């Protein structure tokens, strides 16, 4: 393999994660022991919010009225696409039954969890799309009660757009709360939210760590780290398009890596030279995030063949993988490790982030090697069942008893023995 790096990333130090883990543990224990009052105390401290936590129906109605028809139409368009895709996913999951032997039946059912807690980030950006992605998907899966929470912003706590999106998506209760305290409140069952079975949605490192520590007690979609993206491009790609697609993902923050892998050295050099100038055209806060990500975490790699390019993509296992190259069907068939795949220059990761339909809550930090993103599957339990006639159970009982005794499990064997007819 002939691989040349025009730009390499700086390694990230894991030392800060240890301090974060200990602080989150302390907060979770305090909230569990102190209940709603403790959660409120952290909301006052970290969210800087002194108003009501629960968003009421009148407030949702007022927020909806304040939105322009154009904004409502855009949110509705995105919601319709996300719901349509999630419902199509749900339709692929069918209950089944198989007759293992005459009279012995076994089957499978997909049962939605009773409650889900959906978190939508609201720090530097108010992620309306995340609310749509999580709540809509939970409802499409058939979840009875969906709670939603987002950090308060401004005088109304959460933006009118966020309140409308959460309501449209089907949230049964909306909380103005962020961080560990929001995750804990939904997991433990505060503010009128029944303790949820599954927590979903992206968030900062505090949110991710809280979900990680609560996993087992509740289900989670995944432990998401900073967003990451990789572009595969050949000589057919346009340098400016590639460069803007990279900058668009750098905007997420200083800890968001973006990589370009190409077999065209000229394209690589052009993108390398173009990116700093594009970043300078952004608003100041956006430019600062993109510049930090570009300086420390971005990489540009030149390979000899498209097979080398594909192998590198599989090794990186990016959250977002965008192919801007010829013969898209080859790439679709070859690539193995990614959260979501974008084929052709006519698509872009931002489409998936906001409005095209497939979910944008995706595995990060290489987790795409072993898991996919958020889908209706995360809110469903695939369970099995069996039933049998006495005659059909005979052979199973005989084998079960023998294997149980082979393993030294006599009580197991006897539960099989009593289902055998008496010896003549």
Legacy VTK file of the C-alpha trace (Angstrom):
# vtk DataFile Version 3.0
C-alpha trace
ASCII
DATASET POLYDATA
POINTS 424 float
0.000 0.000 0.000
1.360 3.413 -1.039
-0.130 6.099 1.202
1.139 9.647 1.632
-0.146 12.166 4.183
-0.219 15.807 3.053
-1.634 16.739 6.455
-1.797 14.719 9.667
-3.824 15.077 12.851
-2.431 15.715 16.310
-3.174 12.920 18.820
-5.792 13.655 21.460
-4.996 13.212 25.149
-7.320 10.935 27.169
-6.465 12.488 30.540
-9.445 14.875 30.649
-11.877 11.970 30.329
-10.917 10.665 33.780
-11.865 13.916 35.525
-15.104 14.107 33.543
-16.064 10.552 34.490
-15.644 11.234 38.208
-17.620 14.484 38.098
-20.498 12.890 36.208
-20.620 10.023 38.705
-20.886 12.517 41.545
-23.703 14.446 39.852
-25.691 11.321 38.989
-25.480 10.017 42.569
-26.474 13.399 43.972
-29.507 13.635 41.673
-30.600 10.072 42.325
-30.470 10.620 46.069
-31.820 14.184 46.045
-34.564 13.710 43.465
-36.161 16.570 41.545
-34.842 19.211 43.908
-31.269 18.152 43.177
-31.944 18.125 39.438
-33.392 21.628 39.747
-30.335 22.797 41.642
-28.039 21.634 38.839
-30.354 23.201 36.256
-30.067 26.547 38.062
-26.291 26.153 38.300
-25.421 24.904 34.821
-28.380 25.897 32.626
-28.795 29.319 34.289
-32.545 28.845 34.091
-34.907 29.855 36.902
-38.230 29.278 35.143
-40.486 26.259 34.831
-38.861 23.063 33.612
-41.855 21.597 31.776
-43.013 23.313 28.588
-46.808 23.529 28.743
-49.358 23.188 25.918
-50.125 26.917 25.924
-46.430 27.696 25.523
-46.143 25.290 22.594
-49.174 26.881 20.969
-47.700 30.360 21.445
-44.303 29.259 20.096
-45.984 27.792 17.024
-47.888 31.022 16.410
-44.690 33.073 16.550
-43.004 31.033 13.820
-43.246 32.138 10.235
-45.091 29.831 7.826
-41.804 29.283 5.958
-40.005 28.035 9.076
-42.888 25.730 9.978
-42.941 24.381 6.432
-39.208 23.585 6.529
-39.510 21.778 9.867
-42.527 19.872 8.564
-40.639 18.875 5.400
-37.743 17.452 7.416
-40.107 15.723 9.831
-42.051 14.089 7.002
-38.864 12.692 5.455
-37.544 11.391 8.776
-40.880 9.800 9.658
-41.249 8.210 6.226
-37.795 6.649 6.428
-38.321 5.439 10.015
-41.697 3.918 9.173
-40.129 2.134 6.208
-37.481 0.729 8.552
-40.188 -0.445 10.933
-41.960 -2.229 8.100
-38.865 -4.374 7.461
-39.191 -5.904 10.933
-41.800 -8.619 10.803
-42.896 -11.095 13.413
-42.195 -14.677 12.419
-43.026 -18.236 13.436
-41.343 -21.493 12.484
-42.394 -25.083 13.207
-39.199 -26.647 14.532
-40.798 -30.107 14.493
-44.400 -31.264 14.143
-46.184 -29.668 17.087
-43.227 -27.561 18.322
-43.444 -23.905 17.325
-41.026 -21.040 17.965
-41.286 -17.415 16.972
-40.028 -13.879 17.152
-41.728 -10.582 17.996
-40.524 -6.992 17.917
-41.946 -5.082 20.887
-41.403 -1.342 21.434
-40.113 -0.139 24.785
-42.644 1.700 26.941
-40.727 4.951 27.355
-37.889 6.837 25.696
-35.974 9.974 26.611
-34.718 12.040 23.680
-32.050 14.708 24.109
-31.461 17.552 21.660
-28.283 19.634 22.104
-28.700 23.363 22.571
-25.312 24.792 23.435
-23.568 26.625 20.593
-26.306 25.515 18.198
-29.969 24.728 18.778
-30.227 21.331 17.114
-33.825 21.247 15.909
-32.924 18.395 13.546
-31.755 16.220 16.455
-35.138 16.593 18.122
-36.844 15.483 14.923
-34.457 12.561 14.422
-34.862 11.065 17.892
-38.494 11.730 18.798
-39.900 10.895 15.355
-37.978 7.615 15.234
-39.135 6.586 18.716
-42.749 7.272 17.786
-42.391 5.390 14.488
-41.128 2.419 16.499
-44.312 2.519 18.578
-42.968 3.868 21.891
-45.886 4.839 24.175
-44.314 7.791 26.010
-41.520 9.950 24.639
-39.920 12.643 26.767
-37.736 15.304 25.179
-35.247 17.684 26.712
-33.009 20.469 25.480
-30.932 23.108 27.286
-32.727 26.413 27.831
-31.795 29.319 25.560
-33.117 32.864 25.815
-36.236 34.168 27.547
-38.547 31.271 26.632
-36.075 28.605 27.714
-35.998 26.716 24.446
-36.445 28.309 21.049
-39.814 28.455 19.342
-38.364 26.269 16.592
-37.282 23.623 19.091
-40.611 23.604 20.913
-42.518 23.252 17.639
-40.213 20.516 16.302
-40.487 18.476 19.508
-44.261 18.807 19.556
-44.622 17.984 15.856
-42.417 14.913 16.246
-44.700 13.604 18.986
-43.029 14.386 22.327
-45.387 13.660 25.221
-43.448 15.901 27.615
-40.858 18.582 26.881
-38.268 19.710 29.436
-36.159 22.833 29.466
-33.039 21.205 30.836
-29.600 20.253 29.597
-26.561 18.212 30.510
-26.290 15.440 33.075
-29.319 16.731 34.957
-31.556 16.261 31.901
-30.322 12.738 31.245
-30.754 11.828 34.915
-34.242 13.331 35.107
-35.482 11.235 32.197
-33.736 8.083 33.424
-34.933 8.396 37.031
-38.422 9.674 36.175
-38.726 13.314 37.285
-40.956 16.248 36.258
-43.875 14.069 35.224
-41.745 11.780 33.055
-42.125 8.046 33.747
-38.637 6.572 34.152
-37.653 5.809 30.573
-36.337 2.546 29.164
-34.069 4.037 26.479
-32.085 7.271 26.237
-31.242 8.625 22.794
-29.738 11.655 21.154
-26.384 13.379 20.724
-24.854 15.749 23.233
-21.624 17.093 24.638
-19.091 15.023 26.554
-21.085 15.398 29.806
-24.223 14.015 28.183
-22.313 11.160 26.540
-20.653 10.192 29.821
-23.950 10.292 31.718
-25.518 7.954 29.161
-22.492 5.652 29.354
-22.736 5.392 33.136
-26.498 4.778 33.062
-26.264 2.064 30.398
-27.494 -1.211 31.815
-29.961 0.520 34.054
-31.483 1.900 30.860
-30.770 1.254 27.218
-28.971 3.857 25.157
-28.620 4.452 21.450
-24.822 4.712 21.679
-22.022 6.592 23.427
-21.422 9.321 20.893
-18.193 11.275 20.732
-17.405 14.298 18.577
-18.772 14.089 15.049
-16.374 12.976 12.297
-16.464 12.778 8.505
-14.369 11.277 5.709
-14.496 12.138 2.013
-13.334 9.739 -0.692
-12.621 11.648 -3.909
-11.061 10.887 -7.283
-10.121 13.016 -10.275
-13.782 13.623 -11.112
-14.352 15.580 -7.886
-14.367 19.374 -7.736
-11.837 20.784 -5.286
-14.104 23.598 -4.091
-16.999 21.226 -3.419
-14.742 18.860 -1.481
-13.200 21.728 0.480
-16.576 23.200 1.441
-17.893 19.795 2.469
-14.910 19.417 4.771
-15.284 22.917 6.238
-18.998 22.319 6.735
-18.242 19.482 9.141
-15.347 21.290 10.849
-17.932 23.860 11.930
-19.210 21.409 14.556
-16.268 22.190 16.801
-12.585 21.996 17.552
-12.831 18.284 18.424
-14.463 17.203 15.144
-12.016 15.470 12.767
-12.542 15.606 9.012
-10.469 13.545 6.568
-9.933 13.539 2.811
-8.661 10.377 1.126
-7.966 10.610 -2.605
-5.936 9.058 -5.402
-5.485 12.464 -7.086
-2.492 14.354 -5.683
-3.489 17.515 -7.564
-6.940 17.501 -5.973
-5.420 16.931 -2.541
-3.060 19.887 -2.924
-5.815 22.167 -4.210
-8.076 21.335 -1.255
-5.191 21.790 1.172
-4.546 25.293 -0.145
-8.210 26.269 -0.424
-9.550 25.396 3.032
-7.945 28.181 5.127
-9.409 30.832 2.826
-12.893 29.300 2.966
-12.777 29.202 6.752
-11.997 32.917 6.857
-15.266 33.704 5.067
-17.367 32.204 7.889
-18.854 34.198 10.788
-16.324 34.607 13.573
-17.581 31.922 15.973
-18.052 29.371 13.185
-14.639 30.197 11.756
-12.988 29.704 15.130
-14.369 26.197 15.502
-13.497 25.240 11.950
-9.984 26.651 12.205
-9.288 24.698 15.397
-10.582 21.461 13.864
-8.553 22.049 10.706
-5.366 22.807 12.613
-5.409 19.856 14.984
-7.558 17.008 13.704
-7.993 17.168 9.929
-6.043 14.942 7.551
-5.456 14.761 3.804
-4.207 11.453 2.449
-3.119 10.446 -1.057
-3.416 6.783 -2.089
-2.431 4.950 -5.259
-5.660 3.076 -5.987
-9.316 3.171 -5.123
-8.929 -0.127 -3.277
-6.382 1.549 -0.997
-8.830 4.386 -0.496
-11.632 1.989 0.433
-9.352 0.089 2.817
-8.448 3.336 4.599
-12.114 4.281 4.908
-12.882 0.894 6.454
-10.043 1.384 8.920
-11.188 4.880 9.943
-14.855 3.725 10.121
-16.156 7.288 9.956
-19.491 8.515 11.208
-20.157 10.125 7.818
-18.598 8.764 4.630
-19.005 10.810 1.457
-17.940 9.395 -1.912
-17.256 11.960 -4.638
-15.924 9.593 -7.270
-16.864 7.689 -10.383
-18.547 4.263 -10.387
-20.685 4.824 -7.285
-22.101 1.295 -7.407
-18.585 -0.097 -6.903
-18.131 2.009 -3.779
-21.558 1.073 -2.441
-20.710 -2.606 -2.817
-17.149 -2.343 -1.493
-17.321 -0.083 1.571
-17.937 -1.844 4.883
-17.539 0.537 7.837
-19.467 3.788 8.141
-22.361 5.306 10.029
-24.059 6.788 6.983
-22.938 6.788 3.352
-23.370 9.678 0.932
-22.907 8.738 -2.713
-22.014 11.386 -5.276
-21.388 15.109 -5.249
-25.140 15.703 -5.505
-25.472 14.667 -1.858
-23.762 16.182 1.170
-23.498 15.278 4.839
-25.567 18.354 5.716
-28.525 16.758 3.886
-28.369 13.846 6.315
-27.773 16.179 9.243
-30.930 18.146 8.634
-33.647 16.980 6.298
-33.188 14.087 3.853
-34.633 11.302 6.050
-32.015 8.769 7.250
-31.089 9.350 10.877
-28.187 11.620 11.782
-27.531 10.089 15.216
-24.594 7.924 14.176
-21.616 6.001 15.603
-18.456 8.077 16.070
-14.814 7.456 16.973
-14.572 4.300 14.875
-17.649 2.632 16.395
-19.049 2.175 12.881
-16.823 -0.929 12.725
-19.406 -2.760 14.845
-22.651 -0.797 15.009
-25.007 1.363 13.003
-26.805 4.566 13.878
-30.081 5.378 15.560
-33.089 3.645 14.026
-36.407 2.181 15.074
-34.416 -0.920 16.088
-32.979 0.953 19.092
-36.483 1.392 20.524
-37.584 -2.192 19.858
-36.892 -5.431 21.699
-36.616 -8.502 19.502
-37.964 -11.282 21.702
-38.653 -14.948 21.124
-41.329 -17.407 22.208
-42.056 -21.139 21.963
-44.893 -23.577 22.548
-45.278 -27.316 22.111
-47.534 -30.300 22.337
-46.540 -33.012 24.799
-45.592 -35.363 22.013
-43.475 -32.758 20.208
-41.640 -31.927 23.437
-40.449 -35.517 23.955
-37.313 -35.335 21.800
-36.371 -31.863 23.077
-36.830 -33.021 26.675
-34.627 -36.087 26.188
-31.797 -34.063 24.657
-32.163 -31.270 27.226
-31.873 -33.742 30.091
-28.754 -35.362 28.651
-27.000 -32.055 27.892
-27.921 -30.730 31.357
-26.342 -33.756 33.043
-23.336 -33.478 30.758
-22.890 -29.967 32.148
-23.537 -31.040 35.725
-26.863 -29.207 36.002
-29.092 -31.837 37.592
-32.036 -29.554 38.415
-32.236 -28.488 34.776
-32.272 -32.132 33.762
-35.153 -32.929 36.093
-37.312 -30.114 34.683
-36.950 -31.919 31.373
-37.497 -35.365 32.924
-40.911 -34.500 34.330
-42.090 -33.610 30.817
-41.333 -37.099 29.554
-44.081 -39.743 29.670
-43.694 -42.424 32.383
-41.546 -45.393 31.405
-43.579 -48.507 30.535
LINES 1 425
424 0 1 2 3 4 5 6 7 8 9 10 11 12 13 14 15 16 17 18 19 20 21 22 23 24 25 26 27 28 29 30 31 32 33 34 35 36 37 38 39 40 41 42 43 44 45 46 47 48 49 50 51 52 53 54 55 56 57 58 59 60 61 62 63 64 65 66 67 68 69 70 71 72 73 74 75 76 77 78 79 80 81 82 83 84 85 86 87 88 89 90 91 92 93 94 95 96 97 98 99 100 101 102 103 104 105 106 107 108 109 110 111 112 113 114 115 116 117 118 119 120 121 122 123 124 125 126 127 128 129 130 131 132 133 134 135 136 137 138 139 140 141 142 143 144 145 146 147 148 149 150 151 152 153 154 155 156 157 158 159 160 161 162 163 164 165 166 167 168 169 170 171 172 173 174 175 176 177 178 179 180 181 182 183 184 185 186 187 188 189 190 191 192 193 194 195 196 197 198 199 200 201 202 203 204 205 206 207 208 209 210 211 212 213 214 215 216 217 218 219 220 221 222 223 224 225 226 227 228 229 230 231 232 233 234 235 236 237 238 239 240 241 242 243 244 245 246 247 248 249 250 251 252 253 254 255 256 257 258 259 260 261 262 263 264 265 266 267 268 269 270 271 272 273 274 275 276 277 278 279 280 281 282 283 284 285 286 287 288 289 290 291 292 293 294 295 296 297 298 299 300 301 302 303 304 305 306 307 308 309 310 311 312 313 314 315 316 317 318 319 320 321 322 323 324 325 326 327 328 329 330 331 332 333 334 335 336 337 338 339 340 341 342 343 344 345 346 347 348 349 350 351 352 353 354 355 356 357 358 359 360 361 362 363 364 365 366 367 368 369 370 371 372 373 374 375 376 377 378 379 380 381 382 383 384 385 386 387 388 389 390 391 392 393 394 395 396 397 398 399 400 401 402 403 404 405 406 407 408 409 410 411 412 413 414 415 416 417 418 419 420 421 422 423
